[in-house]
């Protein structure tokens, strides 16, 4: 499963705090539920739940973790290149 985000979307997501991710429930969350979760109970279960709403929150949180980690890696590379 791949989600392609623009650079602006990645930056916006990386700038969010983990507590702010609930604001994405009716945007990214709805898209994830409609695209993958309503018809895929196996994926929902893999998120540790039987509820597509909760599963979309799990997937958004994981996406956020990966984006913030990659932004941190990029910042680290830029800092070491400046040294």
Secondary structure, 3 states (H helix, E strand, C coil): CCCCCCHHHHHHHHHCCHHHHHHHCCCHHHHHHHHHHCCCHHHHHHCCCCCHHHHHHHHHHHHHHHHHHHHHHHHHHHHHHHC
